[in-house]
Amino acid sequence: MDSAHLGRRLAVAFAVAFAILVPTIQALTGWGQSAAEFSADGNGTLRAAGYAFSIWSVIYLGLIIYAAYQFQAQRAEPQLLAAVGWPSVIASLGCGLWIIASAADLDWASVVIILTSATAMILGLIRARRRGLGQTGWPRRLVIWPLGLLAGWLTAASALNILTVLTAEGIITPAMAEGAALAGVAAVVLAGLWAGAAVGVVTYGVAVSWGLLAVAVAESASKTPVAAAALAGAVAVLAFAIVLALRRARPRQT
């Protein structure tokens, strides 16, 4: 393993550790406001049910497995790791930096961080797919699937983050809330369908659908049209991801 590959893999391990340790330290020390408190400042436009954030446990576990697997040079695909390595570093560092920004109530910094993280991870997965990397076996299960889940959740969370900040800053008024919420749901659905087709990994659609379903649950009592749109979007994104996965798994006729 040359120094460039080792450096990238160490960077991935550090970034994953950073993503996990920052929220842990913040929770233990009580420094700044929590992510829930940050969201509560502007959740009058669009909310997600609290249970949705339990997906981070699965994301963190997947990132740990991915970070460990990349050191198995004889088993991992070097070209795959090169394609997704640095994008995963950016996305993982962004997860930790977002916690710091939200704790310090840096609204617009949180938007920049989450959009950068989501974009980097999606582009890395697209690059891997276009090069035909990580399409089967353990590389797909231990690299592509965890990173797809991260990218999908960041996609859904980006819309919530943006609407939260716009609401907290008073740019979205109560009179505009339902229309803005519907626009946010539509943006997530469209992004989920487009990026889901581009990255070609079912876990991306699962994460986006999970976020939309949590919105449907949270808004079912106060914003019925928004809840209905989010539920329909969750079904559409998940169904699309499953169809793509089944089509990909179908043996090609020769």
Summary of the structure (lengths in Angstrom):
residues: 254
radius of gyration: 18.3
end to end distance: 38.3
largest distance: 60.7
contacts: 891
relative contact order: 0.13
helix: 81%
strand: 0%
